[in-house]
Amino acid sequence: MPKMRAVQISRPGGPFEIVEREIPQPGPREVRVKVKACGLCHADSLTKEGHFPGITYPRVPGHEVAGVIDAVGSDVPRWKVGQYVGVGWLGSYCGHCESCRRGVFIACANQRVTGITMDGGYQDCMLVPFEGLALIPEEINPVDAGPLMCAGITTFNALRNSGVRGGDTVAVLGIGGLGHLAIQFASKMSLRTIAIARGTDKEALARQLGAGHYIDSTAADPAAELQRLGGAKIIVATSTSAQAIAASIGGLSLDGRVVVLGADFTPMPLTTGALIGRRTGLYGWPSGSSIDSEDTMKFAAMTSVRPMTETFPLEKAQEAYDRMISNNARFRVVLTTGH
């Protein structure tokens, strides 16, 4: 039987292991994708460290996948061999829980999560339920497409569902893997875009990406600076610092909202009385379903939004992961298979 490479984790906290596996055959409602590139995400640590409830091992991580369909199982409508596709966080959904019945598939109570509850993209080939597939425009290469399947869809989908309209003011808190894409998307949506980060070293980049204003949170109170600029209708919080998010809330305009994308499990100091006067608030936003990924890709192709990436070959998965987890990458790390 023909073999392929896979990078797996065999136990919580264990090392990445490069193993040979037989190339799998797709079952009913599945396709096989020949992986060209797979982005790394901080959520990959859920698999690496065993933090996701009920995860079983061995497991192949990776939920920012770009590749080509090279086999199609039975009962698969529409999808064909040779199509250029991506796979994100949501691998599949049950269709019968309350969230699915309401059409909110990303909140499915029984979802299959790529690279966590099913094997992901740190391998040459992977099996994918057809519900998880998104078409990728040919203009976007696989290295760019991978991160757009997670960081891209999360920021794009959060913005377009936030209620903002062209000309509204949006602040992006944090300029990292999510933030550098959020700035681009906000700017291309004709939103008045303000970047907030610590220090001045990212100011030139933020302006290059499309920010019209930059706030150094170490030199000025970000909330006061936002109010000086008229207040933000939406603050896209890509920073994982609960303290930084709390410090920005006072910068919201009337009916403004903080959209939390960066996960933190530290309690947030929040004065609830401050929310009342301007009717402000905060809420979280997950990524989206496969059609949302397609919409993200189409918009990125039309407007030339692209991630900034660093690439590593598949066999250097440990080095790539260490680079990603260090927060020193500018800004998304991507594994390539050489296909």
C-alpha positions as CSV (number, residue, x, y, z in Angstrom):
1,M,0.0,0.0,0.0
2,P,1.3,3.5,-0.8
3,K,2.4,5.5,2.2
4,M,2.3,9.1,3.3
5,R,3.9,11.3,6.1
6,A,2.0,12.4,9.1
7,V,3.0,14.4,12.1
8,Q,1.1,13.2,15.2
9,I,0.9,13.6,18.9
10,S,0.6,10.3,20.8
11,R,-0.1,11.6,24.3
12,P,-0.9,14.9,26.0
13,G,2.3,17.0,26.2
14,G,4.2,14.5,24.0
15,P,6.5,15.4,21.1
16,F,5.6,15.7,17.5
17,E,6.3,12.3,15.8
18,I,6.8,12.0,12.1
19,V,5.4,8.6,11.1
20,E,4.5,6.8,7.9
21,R,0.8,5.9,7.4
22,E,-1.1,4.2,4.7
23,I,-2.9,6.7,2.4
24,P,-6.5,6.5,3.6
25,Q,-9.5,5.9,1.4
26,P,-12.5,8.3,1.9
27,G,-15.7,6.8,3.3
28,P,-19.2,7.9,2.7
29,R,-19.7,11.7,2.7
30,E,-15.9,12.2,2.8
31,V,-13.2,13.4,0.4
32,R,-9.4,13.0,0.5
33,V,-7.4,16.2,0.3
34,K,-3.8,16.2,-0.8
35,V,-2.4,18.8,1.6
36,K,-0.3,21.6,0.1
37,A,0.0,23.8,3.1
38,C,-1.2,24.0,6.7
39,G,-1.0,27.0,8.9
40,L,-0.3,26.7,12.6
41,C,-2.5,28.3,15.3
42,H,-2.3,28.8,19.0
43,A,-5.3,26.5,19.3
44,D,-3.1,23.6,18.0
45,S,-1.8,23.6,21.6
46,L,-5.2,22.1,22.6
47,T,-4.1,19.0,20.8
48,K,-0.4,19.2,21.8
49,E,-1.1,19.6,25.5
50,G,-4.4,17.6,25.7
51,H,-6.5,20.5,26.9
52,F,-9.5,19.8,24.7
53,P,-12.1,17.7,26.5
54,G,-12.4,14.1,25.2
55,I,-9.5,14.3,22.8
56,T,-8.1,10.9,21.8
57,Y,-4.6,9.9,20.6
58,P,-2.7,9.6,18.4
59,R,-3.9,12.8,16.7
60,V,-2.7,14.9,13.8
61,P,-3.1,18.6,14.5
62,G,-3.8,21.4,12.0
63,H,-7.0,23.3,11.1
64,E,-5.7,25.8,8.5
65,V,-5.5,23.5,5.5
66,A,-5.1,24.3,1.8
67,G,-4.9,21.5,-0.7
68,V,-6.5,19.6,-3.7
69,I,-9.2,17.0,-3.6
70,D,-7.7,13.7,-5.0
71,A,-10.4,11.2,-4.1
72,V,-14.1,11.4,-3.4
73,G,-16.2,8.9,-1.4
74,S,-19.8,7.9,-1.9
75,D,-22.7,10.2,-1.1
76,V,-20.7,13.3,-1.7
77,P,-22.6,15.9,-3.7
78,R,-20.9,18.6,-5.8
79,W,-17.3,18.1,-4.9
80,K,-14.9,16.8,-7.6
81,V,-11.3,15.5,-7.9
82,G,-9.0,18.4,-8.7
83,Q,-10.8,21.1,-6.9
84,Y,-8.7,23.5,-4.8
85,V,-10.1,23.6,-1.3
86,G,-9.5,24.7,2.3
87,V,-10.5,23.1,5.6
88,G,-10.9,25.2,8.8
89,W,-11.8,24.6,12.4
90,L,-15.3,23.3,11.7
91,G,-14.8,19.9,10.1
92,S,-18.4,18.8,10.3
93,Y,-21.6,19.4,12.3
94,C,-24.4,17.1,13.4
95,G,-27.4,18.9,11.9
96,H,-29.7,18.0,14.7
97,C,-28.6,19.9,17.9
98,E,-30.4,23.2,18.7
99,S,-27.6,25.3,17.2
100,C,-27.6,23.4,14.0
101,R,-31.4,23.6,13.8
102,R,-31.0,27.4,14.1
103,G,-28.4,27.4,11.3
104,V,-25.5,28.3,13.6
105,F,-23.3,25.3,12.6
106,I,-20.1,26.8,14.2
107,A,-21.8,26.3,17.6
108,C,-22.8,22.7,16.9
109,A,-22.8,20.7,20.2
110,N,-21.4,17.7,18.4
111,Q,-19.1,19.2,15.9
112,R,-16.0,17.5,14.6
113,V,-13.0,19.9,15.0
114,T,-10.2,19.6,12.5
115,G,-6.9,18.6,14.1
116,I,-8.6,18.1,17.4
117,T,-11.4,15.5,17.2
118,M,-10.4,14.4,13.7
119,D,-7.0,14.3,12.1
120,G,-5.9,17.6,10.6
121,G,-3.4,19.0,8.1
122,Y,0.0,18.2,9.5
123,Q,0.2,15.4,6.9
124,D,0.4,14.7,3.2
125,C,-3.3,13.6,2.8
126,M,-6.3,13.9,5.1
127,L,-9.9,12.8,5.1
128,V,-12.5,15.6,5.3
129,P,-16.3,15.4,5.7
130,F,-17.7,17.3,2.7
131,E,-19.4,19.8,5.0
132,G,-16.0,21.2,6.0
133,L,-14.8,22.0,2.5
134,A,-14.4,25.6,1.1
135,L,-13.4,26.5,-2.4
136,I,-10.2,28.6,-2.7
137,P,-9.8,31.1,-5.5
138,E,-6.9,30.3,-7.8
139,E,-5.4,33.8,-7.1
140,I,-4.6,32.8,-3.5
141,N,-1.6,30.5,-3.1
142,P,-1.8,27.6,-0.6
143,V,0.6,29.3,1.9
144,D,-1.6,32.4,2.1
145,A,-4.8,30.4,2.0
146,G,-4.1,28.3,5.0
147,P,-4.1,31.1,7.6
148,L,-7.1,32.6,5.9
149,M,-9.0,29.5,6.9
150,C,-8.7,30.4,10.6
151,A,-7.3,33.9,11.4
152,G,-8.8,35.2,8.2
153,I,-12.4,33.9,8.6
154,T,-12.4,34.8,12.3
155,T,-11.6,38.5,11.7
156,F,-13.6,38.9,8.4
157,N,-16.7,37.1,9.8
158,A,-16.6,39.1,13.1
159,L,-16.4,42.4,11.2
160,R,-19.1,41.7,8.7
161,N,-21.5,40.5,11.4
162,S,-20.7,43.3,13.9
163,G,-23.2,45.8,12.4
164,V,-20.7,48.3,11.2
165,R,-21.2,50.2,8.0
166,G,-18.8,51.9,5.6
167,G,-17.3,54.9,7.3
168,D,-17.8,53.7,10.8
169,T,-14.8,53.7,13.2
170,V,-13.2,50.3,14.1
171,A,-10.3,49.8,16.4
172,V,-8.1,46.7,16.2
173,L,-6.6,45.9,19.6
174,G,-3.4,43.9,19.0
175,I,-1.3,43.5,15.8
176,G,-0.4,39.8,15.6
177,G,-1.7,36.8,13.6
178,L,-5.3,38.0,13.9
179,G,-4.8,41.7,14.2
180,H,-2.7,42.2,11.0
181,L,-5.5,40.6,9.0
182,A,-8.3,42.5,10.9
183,I,-6.6,45.8,10.0
184,Q,-6.6,44.8,6.3
185,F,-10.2,43.6,6.3
186,A,-11.5,46.7,8.1
187,S,-9.6,49.1,5.8
188,K,-10.8,47.2,2.7
189,M,-14.4,47.4,4.0
190,S,-14.1,51.2,4.0
191,L,-14.1,51.4,7.7
192,R,-12.1,54.1,9.6
193,T,-9.4,51.9,11.1
194,I,-7.5,52.5,14.3
195,A,-4.7,50.2,15.4
196,I,-3.8,49.8,19.1
197,A,-0.7,48.0,20.3
198,R,2.1,48.3,22.8
199,G,5.0,50.5,21.8
200,T,5.8,52.1,18.5
201,D,7.6,49.3,16.6
202,K,4.4,48.2,14.8
203,E,3.1,51.6,13.9
204,A,4.6,51.8,10.4
205,L,3.3,48.3,9.6
206,A,-0.1,49.1,10.9
207,R,-0.3,52.1,8.7
208,Q,1.0,50.1,5.7
209,L,-1.8,47.5,6.3
210,G,-4.4,50.2,6.2
211,A,-4.8,51.8,9.7
212,G,-5.4,55.5,9.5
213,H,-4.5,56.1,13.2
214,Y,-2.2,54.3,15.7
215,I,-2.4,54.3,19.5
216,D,0.6,53.3,21.6
217,S,-1.1,51.8,24.7
218,T,2.1,52.2,26.7
219,A,2.3,56.0,26.1
220,A,-1.4,57.0,26.3
221,D,-4.7,55.7,27.7
222,P,-6.3,53.8,24.8
223,A,-9.8,54.6,25.9
224,A,-9.1,58.3,26.1
225,E,-7.4,58.3,22.8
226,L,-10.3,56.6,21.1
227,Q,-12.7,59.1,22.6
228,R,-10.5,61.9,21.3
229,L,-10.9,60.4,17.9
230,G,-14.7,60.2,18.3
231,G,-15.0,56.8,19.8
232,A,-15.1,53.3,18.2
233,K,-18.3,51.6,17.0
234,I,-16.4,48.3,17.3
235,I,-13.2,47.3,19.0
236,V,-11.9,44.0,17.5
237,A,-10.0,42.5,20.5
238,T,-7.4,40.2,19.0
239,S,-5.1,40.6,22.0
240,T,-5.4,37.8,24.5
241,S,-4.8,40.2,27.4
242,A,-8.0,40.7,29.5
243,Q,-6.3,43.7,31.1
244,A,-5.8,45.3,27.6
245,I,-9.3,44.6,26.6
246,A,-10.7,46.1,29.8
247,A,-8.6,49.2,29.3
248,S,-10.1,49.8,25.9
249,I,-13.8,49.5,26.7
250,G,-14.1,53.2,27.6
251,G,-13.2,54.1,24.1
252,L,-16.5,52.8,22.6
253,S,-19.0,55.2,21.0
254,L,-22.8,55.1,21.5
255,D,-24.0,51.5,21.2
256,G,-20.4,50.4,20.6
257,R,-19.2,46.8,21.2
258,V,-16.0,45.0,21.9
259,V,-15.8,41.9,19.8
260,V,-13.5,39.4,21.6
261,L,-11.5,37.1,19.3
262,G,-8.4,36.5,21.5
263,A,-9.0,33.9,24.1
264,D,-7.9,34.5,27.7
265,F,-8.9,32.7,30.8
266,T,-7.9,35.4,33.2
267,P,-10.7,37.3,35.0
268,M,-11.4,40.7,33.5
269,P,-11.6,43.8,35.7
270,L,-14.8,45.4,34.5
271,T,-16.8,48.4,35.9
272,T,-20.3,47.5,34.7
273,G,-21.6,51.0,35.4
274,A,-19.4,52.3,32.6
275,L,-21.4,50.3,30.1
276,I,-24.7,51.9,30.8
277,G,-24.2,55.5,29.7
278,R,-23.3,54.8,26.1
279,R,-25.2,51.4,26.0
280,T,-21.9,49.6,25.3
281,G,-21.0,46.0,25.8
282,L,-18.8,43.1,24.7
283,Y,-19.3,39.7,23.1
284,G,-17.3,36.9,21.7
285,W,-17.1,35.6,18.1
286,P,-16.0,32.2,16.9
287,S,-14.8,31.6,13.3
288,G,-17.6,30.3,11.1
289,S,-18.7,27.5,8.7
290,S,-17.2,26.5,5.4
291,I,-19.3,28.9,3.4
292,D,-18.0,31.8,5.6
293,S,-14.5,30.6,4.7
294,E,-15.4,30.8,1.0
295,D,-16.8,34.3,1.5
296,T,-13.5,35.3,3.3
297,M,-11.4,33.9,0.4
298,K,-13.5,35.7,-2.2
299,F,-13.2,39.0,-0.4
300,A,-9.4,38.5,0.1
301,A,-9.0,37.7,-3.6
302,M,-10.9,40.8,-4.6
303,T,-9.1,43.2,-2.3
304,S,-5.6,41.7,-2.1
305,V,-5.8,40.9,1.7
306,R,-3.0,38.4,2.5
307,P,-1.4,37.1,5.7
308,M,2.2,37.7,6.5
309,T,3.8,34.2,6.8
310,E,6.9,32.2,7.7
311,T,7.1,28.8,6.1
312,F,8.6,25.5,7.3
313,P,8.7,22.0,5.7
314,L,6.4,19.4,7.2
315,E,9.4,17.5,8.7
316,K,10.2,20.6,10.8
317,A,6.8,20.7,12.5
318,Q,8.4,21.0,16.0
319,E,10.5,23.9,15.0
320,A,7.5,25.6,13.3
321,Y,5.4,25.0,16.4
322,D,8.0,26.4,18.7
323,R,8.3,29.5,16.5
324,M,4.5,30.0,16.5
325,I,4.0,29.4,20.3
326,S,6.9,31.9,21.1
327,N,4.8,34.8,19.6
328,N,7.8,35.9,17.7
329,A,6.6,35.0,14.3
330,R,5.5,37.7,11.9
331,F,2.8,36.7,11.8
332,R,1.5,33.2,10.8
333,V,3.6,30.1,10.6
334,V,2.8,27.6,7.8
335,L,3.9,24.1,7.1
336,T,4.4,23.1,3.5
337,T,4.4,19.5,2.1
338,G,6.2,20.0,-1.2
339,H,3.2,18.7,-3.3
